[in-house]
Amino acid sequence: MNEQPNLQEIKKTLTSFLDIFTEYSEEIFGEHRQDRLDDLRTKLQRQVDSVTHLLLDIVGDSTFVISSFGRSMNIALRYLLSSALMGGNNELTHNFYDYKAPVLSVLNRALGIIDSGLWPPKEPKPILIIHDDELRNRCADLLGAPGAFDRVIREATTILENRMRSKPSHETLSRLIPNSSDQRGENLVNKLLNPDNPVLVISSDKGRRVAFYKILIGAFSYLRNPYHWGAPIFSTTYNERLPAFSTCCLTSVTRVFS
């Protein structure tokens, strides 16, 4: 049985980090005494790894928009604190300005989650197990990565396309789809798995062939294409759940072509 975290110690750690970071911020925007900045930054840097681990566990990973040299960039929570505390040019007020708000926000949010009783969770988080070796090697880390959920969808459907293309002979595939750039997505499914005249026969039962055909068309037209061509069209909550759901479906489908 997992040991319950010591909430008082965790709150003490987060509150201490928050207080020191607040002092550090005030010094950057105030007197900017270098010896004081060095002392506060060193104290914070010693806690960065442990505090980041707590934040990831309590809040979950997320991304923040930071301006750098006049350009915006996305930075994951797992890198936020270490980036904010690099020192050097990051301690110039105009560079530090964009780090201050997200750091204060995520620390206060974590403390609020603890105070409200929402963490630790009462039930364990479900674990996604990917049995297919190639999918696991190429997609598992992406499922845990922040933002940019299109990457896991794109990677999983690429594996699916590659396996479908590998099943017929090169001559057969070239005859059906002469242009190699067309040997992908829905066109590939239509040519190889048309339920009425399939090249790849996954079942003697036409009803099963129709159902499998629809799954594959949905995988490319509904799951992959919105991500492939631009920003996802789904809500944030659905957006966070879709990659894991999609990978579960694609795991089953790709194993048919293993």
C-alpha positions in Angstrom: 0.0 0.0 0.0 1.4 3.4 -1.0 2.3 5.7 1.9 0.3 8.9 2.1 2.3 12.1 1.6 3.0 14.3 4.5 0.8 17.3 3.6 2.1 19.6 6.2 5.7 19.0 5.1 4.7 19.5 1.4 2.9 22.7 2.2 5.9 23.9 4.2 8.2 23.2 1.3 6.0 25.0 -1.2 5.3 27.9 1.0 9.0 28.4 1.8 9.8 28.3 -1.9 7.0 30.8 -2.6 8.3 33.2 0.1 11.9 33.1 -1.2 10.8 33.4 -4.8 8.7 36.5 -3.8 11.8 38.0 -2.1 13.8 37.2 -5.2 11.3 38.9 -7.5 11.1 42.0 -5.3 14.9 42.3 -5.3 15.0 42.0 -9.2 12.4 44.8 -9.5 13.8 46.7 -6.5 17.3 47.5 -5.5 18.8 44.7 -7.6 21.7 44.0 -5.3 23.7 41.3 -6.9 24.9 39.6 -3.7 21.4 39.4 -2.5 20.2 38.0 -5.8 22.9 35.4 -5.8 22.0 34.3 -2.3 18.3 34.0 -2.9 18.8 32.3 -6.3 21.1 29.7 -4.8 18.5 28.9 -2.1 15.8 28.4 -4.8 18.0 26.4 -7.2 18.7 23.9 -4.4 15.0 23.2 -4.2 14.0 23.4 -7.9 14.0 19.6 -8.5 12.0 18.7 -5.4 9.5 21.5 -5.8 9.1 20.8 -9.6 8.4 17.2 -8.8 5.7 18.2 -6.3 4.1 20.6 -8.7 3.9 18.1 -11.4 2.3 15.6 -9.1 -0.2 18.1 -7.7 -1.0 20.3 -10.6 0.0 18.1 -13.5 2.2 19.3 -16.4 1.1 22.3 -18.4 2.6 24.9 -20.7 3.2 28.6 -20.2 3.8 31.3 -22.8 7.0 33.2 -22.1 8.4 36.1 -24.2 12.1 35.9 -25.1 13.9 38.4 -27.2 10.6 39.7 -28.5 9.3 36.3 -29.4 6.8 34.1 -27.6 7.7 30.5 -26.7 6.0 27.7 -24.9 7.7 26.3 -21.8 6.5 23.2 -19.9 6.0 23.3 -16.1 8.8 20.8 -15.7 11.3 23.3 -17.0 9.6 26.5 -15.7 11.4 26.9 -12.4 14.9 26.0 -13.6 14.5 28.4 -16.5 13.2 31.3 -14.3 16.2 30.8 -12.0 19.0 30.7 -14.5 20.3 34.1 -13.4 22.3 36.2 -15.8 20.2 38.0 -18.3 17.1 36.3 -16.9 17.4 38.7 -13.9 17.0 41.7 -16.1 13.5 43.1 -15.2 12.2 42.9 -18.8 13.3 39.2 -19.1 12.1 38.1 -15.7 8.7 39.8 -16.0 7.1 36.9 -17.9 8.5 34.3 -15.6 7.2 35.9 -12.4 3.5 35.5 -12.9 3.4 31.8 -14.0 5.7 30.8 -11.2 3.7 32.6 -8.5 0.5 31.3 -10.1 1.4 27.6 -10.2 2.8 27.7 -6.6 -0.4 29.3 -5.3 -2.5 26.9 -7.3 -0.8 23.9 -5.8 -1.3 25.2 -2.3 -4.9 25.9 -3.1 -5.4 22.3 -4.4 -4.0 20.9 -1.2 -6.1 23.2 1.0 -9.2 22.3 -0.8 -8.6 18.6 -0.2 -8.3 17.8 -4.0 -4.8 16.4 -3.5 -3.7 13.7 -2.9 -6.4 12.0 -5.0 -8.7 9.6 -3.2 -8.4 7.1 -6.0 -5.3 6.0 -7.9 -4.8 7.4 -11.4 -5.5 4.9 -14.2 -2.4 3.5 -15.9 -2.3 3.3 -19.7 -0.4 0.1 -20.8 0.6 0.0 -24.5 1.4 -3.6 -25.4 2.6 -2.9 -28.9 6.4 -2.4 -28.7 6.7 0.1 -31.5 3.8 2.2 -30.3 5.1 2.1 -26.8 8.6 3.1 -27.8 7.4 6.0 -30.0 4.3 7.2 -28.2 4.5 6.5 -24.5 6.7 9.5 -23.7 4.6 11.8 -25.8 1.5 10.9 -23.8 3.2 12.3 -20.7 4.5 15.4 -22.5 2.8 18.8 -22.0 0.6 20.4 -24.7 1.2 19.7 -28.4 -1.1 16.6 -28.2 -1.0 16.4 -32.0 2.4 14.6 -31.8 1.1 11.4 -30.3 -1.8 11.2 -32.7 0.5 11.9 -35.7 3.1 9.3 -34.5 0.6 6.6 -33.9 -1.2 7.0 -37.2 2.2 7.1 -39.0 2.9 3.7 -37.5 -0.5 2.5 -38.7 0.1 3.8 -42.2 3.5 2.1 -42.4 2.1 -1.2 -41.4 -0.7 -1.1 -43.8 1.7 -0.2 -46.7 3.9 -3.1 -45.7 1.2 -5.8 -46.1 0.6 -5.9 -49.8 3.5 -6.4 -52.2 5.2 -3.4 -53.6 3.9 -4.2 -57.1 0.3 -4.4 -55.8 0.5 -1.2 -53.8 2.1 0.7 -56.8 -0.6 -0.6 -59.1 -3.5 0.4 -56.8 -1.9 3.8 -55.8 0.8 4.7 -58.4 1.7 8.0 -56.7 3.6 7.3 -53.4 2.4 10.6 -51.9 -1.2 9.3 -52.1 -0.3 6.1 -50.2 -1.6 7.5 -47.0 -4.6 8.2 -44.8 -8.1 7.6 -46.1 -6.9 6.9 -49.6 -4.8 4.0 -48.3 -7.8 2.7 -46.3 -10.2 2.9 -49.3 -7.8 1.1 -51.6 -6.7 -1.7 -49.3 -9.7 -2.3 -47.0 -12.8 -1.5 -49.0 -15.3 -3.9 -47.4 -16.7 -4.9 -50.9 -13.4 -5.7 -52.5 -10.6 -5.8 -49.9 -6.9 -6.3 -50.7 -6.2 -6.9 -47.0 -8.9 -9.3 -45.8 -9.2 -9.1 -42.0 -12.4 -11.2 -41.8 -14.6 -13.4 -44.0 -17.6 -11.6 -42.4 -18.5 -8.5 -44.3 -20.0 -6.9 -41.3 -16.7 -7.1 -39.5 -14.9 -5.7 -42.5 -17.3 -2.8 -42.6 -16.8 -2.0 -38.9 -13.0 -2.2 -39.2 -13.0 0.0 -42.3 -15.1 2.6 -40.4 -12.6 2.5 -37.5 -9.7 3.2 -39.8 -11.5 6.0 -41.7 -12.4 7.6 -38.3 -8.8 7.3 -37.1 -7.5 9.3 -40.0 -10.4 11.7 -40.8 -11.5 12.5 -37.2 -8.6 11.7 -34.9 -5.6 12.6 -37.1 -6.6 15.2 -39.6 -7.7 18.0 -37.2 -4.3 17.7 -35.5 -2.4 17.3 -38.7 -3.7 20.5 -40.4 -3.8 22.9 -37.5 -4.9 23.6 -34.0 -7.1 21.0 -32.4 -10.9 21.7 -32.7 -11.7 20.0 -29.4 -12.1 21.5 -25.9 -9.2 21.5 -23.5 -10.6 18.7 -21.4 -11.3 16.5 -24.4 -8.0 17.5 -25.9 -6.2 16.1 -22.8 -8.0 12.8 -22.9 -8.1 12.2 -26.6 -4.5 11.1 -27.2 -4.6 8.3 -24.6 -8.0 7.2 -25.9 -6.8 7.3 -29.5 -3.6 5.4 -28.7 -5.6 2.7 -27.0 -7.7 2.3 -30.2 -4.7 2.5 -32.5 -2.9 -0.1 -30.4 -5.7 -2.6 -31.2 -5.8 -1.6 -34.9 -2.0 -1.7 -35.5 -1.7 -5.1 -33.9 -4.0 -6.4 -36.7 -1.2 -5.5 -39.1 1.7 -6.7 -37.0 
